[in-house]
Amino acid sequence: MKKINFIYGFVILAAFAISFASCTTDTGVPPTLSFGSGSSYISGDAQVDAGEYVTVKLNGTKGDADMNNLTIYEDGSQLNLARIEDGVNSNPVLLSGDDVTSFTKEITFTAQESGSSEYLFVLTDVSGLKDSVSFLLSLNPETAFNLEVTNLKVYNADGPAGYYGSVDLQKGVSVASDDTDGDVQDLGINNSSTGWAKTIEPENGTTMFIPPSSVDYDDVTSLEKLLEAMDASTQVSESTVSVGDLFILKSPSPDNSQLYDYFILKTTEIHDDGQVGPGYNQDYYIFSLKRICQLIIE
């Protein structure tokens, strides 16, 4: 009977030892992951522009075990590596060297193109214990254009009578060169020997800007993006025109002088007849135009 009791007691002790070891592993101290602060970083729910670069600062510290990897998720799926611009070169990130004990990483990625997305950052140690932080990114509301025009034909101002050498930006139409509604005016010919100047200037209180070459007409899809492009642009009093040139324009609203309308103009074609003198100067531009009317008070 004593032998049986001894064996029974040994089994109980072994089972307790196994149970204790298992509980110790499951309840060990996990790693710690936190957001760093600063005006350059996202550290909580925020609104951003579609496709905007977003930078996070992550601080990781080991618990009982060395840290193993860091994974970035968007709405439950691993964030595509092509969206990560800087800071890490894989997802998940396998930690090594001093990073298994502690790290600070600044990671830049592009925000979603539509809707709202939750971004989750998960730190895992070699024992499988985890810590995580997250935030929700929503997109800033955008103000859509309320007029888009293509094939806007504007003529050499010195062309035959009746040719329209000015643009009424609010209506998106060409008007006669002497029309008081004209906001952008062609300047006609240089002189009788050199022909058409291919030069425009703002009229009627309009201000004209030339954006940097990085601005793409098709990418300017809202008032907010137009204003961002305008902030990086150079104001000019006139400009020669070539195919592909972009112009951003700001004009007082005809309905309320406290309101300003905004426009972006793209030069898609230029037709120069190469002739000067009576009966010639039938040259013209073809523009595309986007308009935002009566939205900003200054």
GUTOR-526779 format. One line per field, with one value per atom (N, C-alpha, C): atom name; x, y, z. Coordinates in steps of 0.1 Angstrom, whole numbers, plus 5000, padded with zeros to 4 digits. Layout:
! residues N
at: CA  ...
c1: X  ...
c2: Y  ...
c3: Z  ...
//
This chain:
! residues 298
at: N  CA  C  N  CA  C  N  CA  C  N  CA  C  N  CA  C  N  CA  C  N  CA  C  N  CA  C  N  CA  C  N  CA  C  N  CA  C  N  CA  C  N  CA  C  N  CA  C  N  CA  C  N  CA  C  N  CA  C  N  CA  C  N  CA  C  N  CA  C  N  CA  C  N  CA  C  N  CA  C  N  CA  C  N  CA  C  N  CA  C  N  CA  C  N  CA  C  N  CA  C  N  CA  C  N  CA  C  N  CA  C  N  CA  C  N  CA  C  N  CA  C  N  CA  C  N  CA  C  N  CA  C  N  CA  C  N  CA  C  N  CA  C  N  CA  C  N  CA  C  N  CA  C  N  CA  C  N  CA  C  N  CA  C  N  CA  C  N  CA  C  N  CA  C  N  CA  C  N  CA  C  N  CA  C  N  CA  C  N  CA  C  N  CA  C  N  CA  C  N  CA  C  N  CA  C  N  CA  C  N  CA  C  N  CA  C  N  CA  C  N  CA  C  N  CA  C  N  CA  C  N  CA  C  N  CA  C  N  CA  C  N  CA  C  N  CA  C  N  CA  C  N  CA  C  N  CA  C  N  CA  C  N  CA  C  N  CA  C  N  CA  C  N  CA  C  N  CA  C  N  CA  C  N  CA  C  N  CA  C  N  CA  C  N  CA  C  N  CA  C  N  CA  C  N  CA  C  N  CA  C  N  CA  C  N  CA  C  N  CA  C  N  CA  C  N  CA  C  N  CA  C  N  CA  C  N  CA  C  N  CA  C  N  CA  C  N  CA  C  N  CA  C  N  CA  C  N  CA  C  N  CA  C  N  CA  C  N  CA  C  N  CA  C  N  CA  C  N  CA  C  N  CA  C  N  CA  C  N  CA  C  N  CA  C  N  CA  C  N  CA  C  N  CA  C  N  CA  C  N  CA  C  N  CA  C  N  CA  C  N  CA  C  N  CA  C  N  CA  C  N  CA  C  N  CA  C  N  CA  C  N  CA  C  N  CA  C  N  CA  C  N  CA  C  N  CA  C  N  CA  C  N  CA  C  N  CA  C  N  CA  C  N  CA  C  N  CA  C  N  CA  C  N  CA  C  N  CA  C  N  CA  C  N  CA  C  N  CA  C  N  CA  C  N  CA  C  N  CA  C  N  CA  C  N  CA  C  N  CA  C  N  CA  C  N  CA  C  N  CA  C  N  CA  C  N  CA  C  N  CA  C  N  CA  C  N  CA  C  N  CA  C  N  CA  C  N  CA  C  N  CA  C  N  CA  C  N  CA  C  N  CA  C  N  CA  C  N  CA  C  N  CA  C  N  CA  C  N  CA  C  N  CA  C  N  CA  C  N  CA  C  N  CA  C  N  CA  C  N  CA  C  N  CA  C  N  CA  C  N  CA  C  N  CA  C  N  CA  C  N  CA  C  N  CA  C  N  CA  C  N  CA  C  N  CA  C  N  CA  C  N  CA  C  N  CA  C  N  CA  C  N  CA  C  N  CA  C  N  CA  C  N  CA  C  N  CA  C  N  CA  C  N  CA  C  N  CA  C  N  CA  C  N  CA  C  N  CA  C  N  CA  C  N  CA  C  N  CA  C  N  CA  C  N  CA  C  N  CA  C  N  CA  C  N  CA  C  N  CA  C  N  CA  C  N  CA  C  N  CA  C  N  CA  C  N  CA  C  N  CA  C  N  CA  C  N  CA  C  N  CA  C  N  CA  C  N  CA  C  N  CA  C  N  CA  C  N  CA  C  N  CA  C  N  CA  C  N  CA  C  N  CA  C  N  CA  C  N  CA  C  N  CA  C  N  CA  C  N  CA  C  N  CA  C  N  CA  C  N  CA  C  N  CA  C  N  CA  C  N  CA  C  N  CA  C  N  CA  C  N  CA  C  N  CA  C  N  CA  C  N  CA  C  N  CA  C  N  CA  C  N  CA  C  N  CA  C  N  CA  C  N  CA  C  N  CA  C  N  CA  C  N  CA  C  N  CA  C  N  CA  C  N  CA  C  N  CA  C  N  CA  C  N  CA  C  N  CA  C  N  CA  C  N  CA  C  N  CA  C  N  CA  C  N  CA  C  N  CA  C  N  CA  C  N  CA  C  N  CA  C  N  CA  C  N  CA  C  N  CA  C  N  CA  C  N  CA  C  N  CA  C  N  CA  C  N  CA  C  N  CA  C  N  CA  C  N  CA  C  N  CA  C  N  CA  C  N  CA  C  N  CA  C  N  CA  C  N  CA  C  N  CA  C  N  CA  C  N  CA  C  N  CA  C  N  CA  C  N  CA  C  N  CA  C  N  CA  C  N  CA  C  N  CA  C  N  CA  C  N  CA  C
c1: 5008  5000  5009  5020  5029  5035  5038  5044  5034  5022  5012  5010  5009  5008  5019  5032  5044  5043  5039  5037  5027  5015  5004  5009  5016  5021  5031  5039  5049  5042  5031  5023  5017  5012  5005  5016  5028  5038  5043  5044  5049  5038  5026  5015  5015  5017  5017  5029  5041  5052  5050  5044  5041  5031  5021  5011  5017  5026  5033  5041  5049  5057  5049  5037  5029  5023  5019  5013  5023  5036  5046  5049  5049  5051  5039  5027  5016  5014  5019  5016  5029  5039  5051  5049  5059  5057  5059  5049  5050  5058  5061  5068  5059  5064  5056  5059  5047  5048  5040  5046  5039  5042  5033  5036  5044  5054  5061  5053  5055  5048  5056  5049  5056  5047  5049  5040  5041  5052  5054  5048  5043  5038  5023  5018  5004  5005  4997  4997  4983  4973  4959  4950  4937  4928  4930  4929  4932  4925  4924  4920  4932  4933  4944  4938  4946  4942  4945  4937  4938  4953  4959  4972  4983  4980  4990  5001  5013  5023  5020  5020  5017  5030  5034  5046  5042  5047  5045  5058  5059  5071  5067  5074  5071  5082  5079  5089  5086  5095  5093  5103  5099  5107  5104  5114  5112  5105  5099  5094  5103  5098  5107  5115  5110  5117  5121  5131  5135  5124  5124  5113  5117  5107  5109  5106  5093  5089  5079  5077  5068  5060  5046  5038  5028  5026  5016  5005  4993  4980  4972  4964  4954  4941  4932  4918  4920  4929  4930  4939  4944  4954  4967  4978  4991  4992  4997  4998  5008  5004  5012  5026  5036  5050  5052  5045  5046  5041  5033  5027  5037  5047  5056  5068  5069  5079  5093  5093  5105  5104  5116  5117  5119  5112  5114  5114  5120  5120  5113  5105  5097  5085  5075  5063  5058  5060  5065  5080  5084  5098  5104  5115  5121  5132  5131  5140  5153  5164  5177  5186  5197  5207  5201  5204  5199  5184  5178  5163  5155  5161  5154  5152  5159  5158  5150  5153  5145  5148  5138  5139  5131  5134  5126  5126  5115  5114  5104  5109  5100  5096  5083  5078  5069  5071  5063  5056  5043  5035  5024  5018  5008  4994  4986  4972  4964  4952  4943  4937  4932  4927  4912  4905  4891  4886  4875  4870  4878  4876  4884  4891  4903  4910  4916  4916  4923  4937  4947  4961  4965  4969  4973  4987  4995  5009  5011  5016  5016  5031  5035  5049  5048  5056  5056  5070  5070  5083  5085  5097  5100  5092  5085  5076  5062  5060  5046  5038  5043  5035  5035  5025  5023  5019  5021  5015  5012  5002  4998  4993  4994  4988  4981  4971  4964  4958  4954  4946  4937  4928  4919  4921  4924  4925  4913  4907  4896  4902  4895  4899  4893  4901  4895  4884  4874  4863  4869  4865  4870  4858  4861  4851  4853  4844  4845  4844  4850  4848  4833  4828  4814  4813  4825  4824  4837  4836  4848  4845  4855  4853  4865  4863  4873  4871  4881  4880  4876  4881  4878  4888  4882  4890  4891  4904  4906  4916  4912  4919  4929  4938  4947  4938  4941  4933  4934  4944  4945  4939  4931  4925  4914  4908  4896  4885  4878  4867  4858  4853  4845  4852  4865  4873  4874  4872  4872  4886  4892  4905  4906  4895  4895  4887  4888  4881  4873  4860  4851  4853  4861  4864  4852  4843  4832  4822  4820  4811  4818  4832  4839  4838  4837  4835  4845  4848  4856  4847  4852  4844  4853  4847  4854  4865  4876  4888  4884  4874  4871  4859  4855  4844  4847  4839  4842  4841  4836  4835  4848  4857  4869  4879  4884  4892  4907  4909  4922  4922  4932  4932  4945  4943  4954  4959  4973  4978  4981  4977  4978  4992  4995  5008  5019  5031  5042  5044  5045  5045  5043  5043  5040  5050  5062  5072  5073  5070  5072  5060  5048  5036  5031  5023  5015  5025  5022  5031  5028  5016  5013  5015  5009  5011  4997  4994  4982  4985  4975  4975  4962  4962  4949  4942  4929  4921  4911  4904  4892  4894  4906  4909  4914  4916  4921  4936  4940  4954  4958  4970  4974  4987  4987  4999  5004  5017  5022  5027  5020  5024  5037  5043  5055  5053  5063  5061  5056  5057  5052  5037  5030  5015  5010  5001  4994  4980  4975  4962  4952  4954  4944  4944  4955  4955  4949  4946  4940  4925  4919  4905  4896  4901  4892  4898  4890  4894  4907  4907  4917  4931  4930  4943  4947  4937  4940  4947  4942  4948  4962  4964  4977  4987  4982  4991  4994  4983  4985  4995  4995  5005  5019  5022  5035  5038  5029  5030  5036  5039  5045  5035  5033  5023  5030  5023  5029  5018  5023  5014  5011  5019  5016  5025  5022  5030  5029  5040  5039  5033  5028  5020  5026  5028  5032  5023  5022  5013  5018  5008  5010  5011  5012  5013  5001  5003  4992  4992  4980  4978  4967  4970  4960  4956  4943  4937  4928  4928  4919  4912  4899  4891  4880  4877  4866  4853  4844  4831  4823  4817  4808  4796  4792  4780  4783  4796  4799  4814  4818  4832  4840  4833  4840  4844  4838  4840  4850  4858  4868  4865  4866  4865  4879  4881  4894  4893  4904  4904  4918  4918  4930  4928  4938  4937  4948  4945  4956  4956  4968  4969  4971  4961  4961  4966  4963  4968  4971  4979  4982  4983  4975  4974  4979  4990  4996  4996  4989  4989  5002  5010  5023  5023  5011  5009  5007  5010  5007  5001  4993  4987  4972  4966  4951  4947  4936  4930  4937  4948  4955  4953  4962  4961  4949  4947  4935  4941  4950  4956  4947  4949  4941  4948  4944  4947  4935  4937  4927  4930  4921  4923  4913  4917  4908  4907  4896  4893  4885  4890  4882  4879  4867  4863  4857  4860  4854  4848  4835  4829  4824  4826  4820  4821  4833  4834  4843  4851  4861  4859  4857  4856  4869  4873  4886  4884
c2: 4988  5000  5013  5012  5024  5026  5015  5017  5023  5019  5025  5040  5043  5057  5066  5060  5067  5070  5060  5062  5072  5071  5081  5095  5096  5110  5115  5107  5111  5116  5109  5113  5127  5129  5142  5153  5150  5160  5164  5154  5156  5164  5161  5168  5183  5185  5199  5207  5200  5206  5210  5201  5204  5216  5215  5226  5239  5239  5252  5258  5249  5253  5260  5253  5258  5272  5273  5286  5297  5294  5304  5309  5300  5305  5313  5309  5317  5330  5331  5344  5352  5349  5357  5372  5380  5394  5396  5402  5403  5416  5417  5430  5442  5453  5466  5473  5478  5486  5498  5510  5522  5532  5542  5552  5563  5568  5580  5592  5603  5615  5625  5635  5646  5650  5662  5668  5661  5654  5647  5633  5628  5614  5613  5603  5599  5590  5593  5584  5581  5585  5582  5584  5582  5584  5598  5598  5611  5611  5623  5624  5628  5622  5625  5625  5630  5629  5615  5612  5599  5598  5586  5584  5592  5599  5608  5599  5604  5598  5600  5588  5588  5582  5589  5584  5581  5570  5566  5563  5566  5563  5553  5541  5530  5527  5525  5522  5508  5499  5485  5482  5475  5470  5456  5447  5433  5432  5420  5416  5406  5394  5383  5377  5377  5371  5381  5378  5387  5389  5400  5403  5396  5392  5385  5392  5398  5404  5415  5424  5435  5434  5434  5432  5444  5449  5460  5455  5458  5453  5465  5463  5473  5465  5469  5462  5447  5442  5428  5420  5427  5420  5427  5420  5426  5437  5448  5460  5456  5459  5456  5463  5456  5462  5473  5473  5484  5497  5497  5509  5515  5507  5512  5519  5532  5540  5540  5539  5541  5535  5532  5527  5512  5504  5490  5485  5473  5468  5454  5451  5439  5440  5432  5431  5417  5410  5414  5417  5425  5428  5418  5411  5402  5410  5410  5418  5410  5418  5411  5422  5417  5426  5432  5445  5452  5454  5453  5455  5444  5432  5422  5426  5436  5441  5454  5463  5476  5482  5490  5497  5509  5518  5529  5530  5529  5529  5539  5547  5556  5550  5547  5540  5549  5551  5559  5550  5552  5544  5553  5549  5557  5553  5563  5560  5554  5549  5543  5554  5549  5558  5561  5554  5556  5551  5556  5551  5553  5545  5545  5532  5532  5520  5520  5508  5507  5501  5507  5503  5497  5484  5477  5473  5476  5473  5462  5451  5439  5436  5436  5432  5418  5408  5395  5391  5384  5379  5365  5359  5345  5335  5339  5330  5331  5340  5342  5352  5358  5369  5382  5389  5401  5413  5424  5437  5444  5453  5460  5474  5482  5496  5498  5507  5509  5523  5527  5539  5537  5546  5546  5559  5557  5568  5570  5582  5585  5596  5597  5607  5620  5631  5644  5646  5653  5655  5664  5661  5669  5676  5688  5696  5694  5688  5685  5697  5696  5707  5707  5719  5720  5724  5724  5725  5720  5711  5707  5708  5714  5717  5712  5705  5702  5708  5708  5714  5729  5736  5751  5758  5763  5770  5785  5790  5804  5809  5819  5824  5835  5836  5848  5860  5869  5881  5890  5889  5898  5891  5880  5873  5881  5876  5883  5887  5897  5901  5890  5889  5879  5867  5866  5856  5858  5848  5850  5847  5857  5856  5857  5855  5856  5845  5842  5832  5837  5834  5836  5824  5825  5813  5807  5816  5812  5803  5807  5800  5789  5790  5780  5781  5793  5796  5806  5806  5817  5829  5841  5853  5862  5873  5882  5889  5893  5898  5910  5918  5930  5928  5916  5913  5915  5922  5926  5914  5902  5890  5882  5886  5879  5879  5867  5866  5863  5856  5853  5858  5866  5872  5868  5864  5862  5876  5877  5891  5893  5884  5886  5884  5892  5891  5899  5895  5904  5916  5914  5924  5918  5925  5920  5910  5909  5900  5887  5888  5875  5868  5873  5866  5864  5854  5852  5850  5857  5857  5845  5839  5827  5831  5842  5847  5851  5848  5851  5859  5867  5874  5874  5875  5875  5889  5889  5902  5902  5913  5913  5910  5913  5910  5896  5889  5875  5874  5865  5863  5849  5849  5837  5831  5818  5811  5800  5798  5786  5776  5764  5754  5747  5740  5733  5721  5716  5705  5693  5691  5679  5678  5690  5690  5684  5674  5667  5672  5676  5681  5670  5658  5647  5644  5647  5644  5655  5667  5678  5675  5669  5664  5671  5681  5687  5701  5709  5723  5722  5712  5711  5708  5699  5696  5708  5716  5727  5738  5740  5750  5746  5733  5728  5731  5728  5731  5746  5754  5768  5774  5768  5772  5770  5760  5757  5764  5773  5779  5793  5798  5811  5820  5832  5841  5848  5850  5857  5867  5877  5887  5884  5875  5870  5858  5850  5838  5834  5830  5823  5810  5804  5791  5781  5769  5757  5745  5736  5724  5717  5714  5708  5717  5731  5740  5741  5742  5744  5758  5763  5776  5774  5779  5780  5794  5797  5810  5812  5824  5828  5841  5841  5852  5856  5869  5873  5868  5863  5858  5869  5868  5878  5881  5871  5873  5879  5878  5883  5886  5898  5902  5896  5892  5886  5871  5865  5851  5850  5840  5837  5824  5824  5811  5807  5794  5788  5779  5780  5772  5766  5756  5751  5748  5754  5754  5746  5737  5729  5731  5734  5736  5722  5718  5705  5706  5717  5719  5733  5736  5749  5748  5756  5756  5770  5771  5783  5782  5791  5790  5795  5801  5805  5817  5824  5835  5848  5859  5872  5881  5891  5900  5898  5907  5906  5892  5887  5875  5863  5865  5854  5856  5851  5851  5843  5832  5824  5812  5816  5807  5805  5794  5792  5781  5782  5772  5763  5751  5742  5740  5744  5742  5732  5726  5719  5728  5728  5737  5730  5732  5727  5739  5740  5752  5748  5756  5756  5770  5772  5785  5788  5800  5806  5797  5794  5785  5790  5800  5805  5820  5824  5838  5843  5855  5861  5875
c3: 5000  5000  5000  5007  5008  4994  4987  4974  4964  4965  4956  4959  4972  4976  4971  4972  4967  4952  4945  4930  4927  4934  4932  4935  4946  4950  4940  4934  4924  4912  4908  4896  4898  4910  4913  4913  4918  4919  4905  4896  4883  4875  4877  4870  4875  4888  4893  4887  4885  4880  4866  4858  4844  4843  4851  4851  4855  4865  4869  4858  4851  4840  4829  4826  4815  4819  4831  4836  4836  4839  4839  4825  4815  4801  4796  4800  4795  4801  4814  4821  4823  4815  4816  4812  4815  4812  4797  4790  4775  4772  4759  4755  4756  4755  4755  4742  4736  4724  4726  4722  4724  4712  4711  4701  4706  4698  4702  4698  4705  4703  4695  4689  4681  4670  4666  4655  4642  4640  4627  4627  4638  4639  4642  4637  4640  4652  4662  4674  4679  4672  4675  4663  4665  4654  4648  4634  4627  4614  4608  4594  4586  4574  4565  4550  4541  4527  4521  4511  4505  4499  4502  4497  4504  4514  4521  4528  4529  4537  4551  4559  4573  4580  4590  4598  4612  4617  4631  4637  4650  4658  4668  4667  4676  4685  4698  4708  4714  4713  4717  4728  4739  4750  4753  4755  4758  4772  4774  4787  4792  4795  4800  4789  4777  4766  4755  4747  4737  4727  4720  4710  4697  4689  4677  4664  4664  4651  4654  4644  4644  4631  4632  4620  4620  4608  4606  4598  4603  4597  4593  4582  4578  4577  4586  4586  4586  4594  4597  4587  4577  4567  4568  4566  4566  4555  4559  4551  4539  4527  4515  4516  4514  4516  4506  4495  4485  4490  4501  4507  4517  4522  4532  4525  4528  4521  4528  4541  4548  4562  4568  4582  4583  4575  4575  4561  4558  4545  4543  4553  4553  4562  4560  4569  4569  4580  4593  4593  4603  4605  4615  4610  4620  4627  4640  4649  4652  4652  4655  4662  4667  4673  4685  4687  4699  4699  4687  4685  4693  4696  4704  4718  4723  4737  4737  4728  4727  4714  4709  4696  4696  4687  4683  4668  4661  4647  4642  4632  4625  4612  4610  4598  4590  4577  4569  4559  4557  4548  4542  4531  4525  4530  4533  4538  4527  4531  4521  4511  4500  4490  4492  4500  4503  4516  4521  4534  4546  4556  4569  4570  4576  4578  4592  4599  4612  4609  4615  4614  4627  4627  4640  4639  4649  4650  4661  4658  4668  4669  4682  4686  4693  4688  4694  4698  4710  4715  4711  4715  4711  4718  4729  4736  4730  4721  4715  4722  4732  4739  4731  4731  4722  4730  4723  4727  4714  4714  4702  4705  4694  4695  4681  4681  4668  4667  4655  4654  4641  4640  4629  4620  4608  4599  4590  4590  4581  4571  4560  4550  4552  4550  4550  4540  4543  4533  4522  4509  4498  4491  4486  4479  4464  4458  4444  4435  4423  4413  4409  4406  4402  4387  4380  4365  4360  4350  4342  4327  4320  4306  4298  4287  4278  4265  4256  4243  4243  4252  4253  4244  4233  4223  4225  4226  4228  4217  4210  4198  4201  4191  4190  4191  4200  4202  4190  4182  4170  4157  4159  4148  4142  4132  4125  4135  4132  4140  4144  4156  4161  4167  4165  4172  4187  4194  4209  4215  4220  4226  4241  4248  4262  4268  4281  4288  4299  4299  4311  4320  4330  4338  4345  4351  4358  4350  4337  4328  4320  4320  4312  4297  4292  4278  4273  4261  4255  4251  4253  4249  4241  4236  4228  4236  4229  4236  4244  4240  4248  4257  4259  4268  4282  4290  4304  4313  4308  4316  4314  4306  4303  4315  4319  4331  4327  4315  4310  4296  4292  4279  4271  4258  4249  4245  4243  4240  4226  4217  4203  4197  4187  4180  4187  4185  4190  4181  4168  4158  4145  4134  4121  4116  4121  4116  4123  4136  4144  4147  4145  4146  4160  4162  4174  4186  4197  4209  4218  4216  4225  4240  4244  4257  4263  4275  4282  4295  4299  4311  4318  4332  4339  4338  4338  4337  4348  4350  4358  4373  4378  4392  4394  4384  4385  4388  4396  4399  4393  4386  4379  4386  4387  4393  4383  4383  4376  4386  4386  4396  4393  4402  4399  4390  4384  4374  4380  4393  4400  4400  4398  4398  4385  4387  4376  4375  4364  4362  4367  4363  4366  4381  4388  4403  4411  4405  4412  4411  4421  4420  4430  4437  4447  4450  4456  4461  4470  4479  4488  4481  4471  4464  4455  4450  4442  4450  4462  4471  4476  4478  4481  4470  4458  4446  4444  4447  4446  4456  4468  4478  4474  4465  4460  4447  4442  4429  4429  4417  4416  4409  4415  4409  4397  4386  4375  4369  4362  4356  4342  4336  4322  4320  4310  4307  4293  4287  4274  4276  4266  4267  4258  4264  4256  4259  4250  4253  4266  4274  4287  4299  4296  4307  4315  4328  4337  4343  4346  4353  4363  4375  4386  4387  4388  4388  4400  4405  4416  4412  4412  4407  4416  4419  4427  4421  4429  4424  4418  4407  4401  4410  4418  4426  4440  4445  4458  4459  4460  4459  4471  4482  4493  4490  4480  4477  4465  4466  4455  4448  4435  4428  4423  4422  4419  4407  4399  4387  4384  4376  4371  4356  4348  4334  4328  4319  4312  4297  4292  4277  4271  4263  4256  4242  4235  4221  4218  4209  4203  4188  4181  4167  4162  4156  4151  4136  4129  4114  4107  4115  4110  4101  4100  4091  4099  4093  4099  4088  4093  4083  4082  4074  4072  4068  4074  4070  4077  4084  4091  4106  4114  4128  4133  4126  4131  4140  4148  4158  4170  4177  4189  4198  4210  4220  4223  4228  4233  4248  4257  4271  4277  4288  4297  4310  4316  4328  4339  4351  4363  4371  4377  4385  4398  4408  4421  4424  4425  4426  4440  4445  4456  4469  4472  4484  4495  4492  4502  4504  4516  4520  4525  4520  4525  4531
//
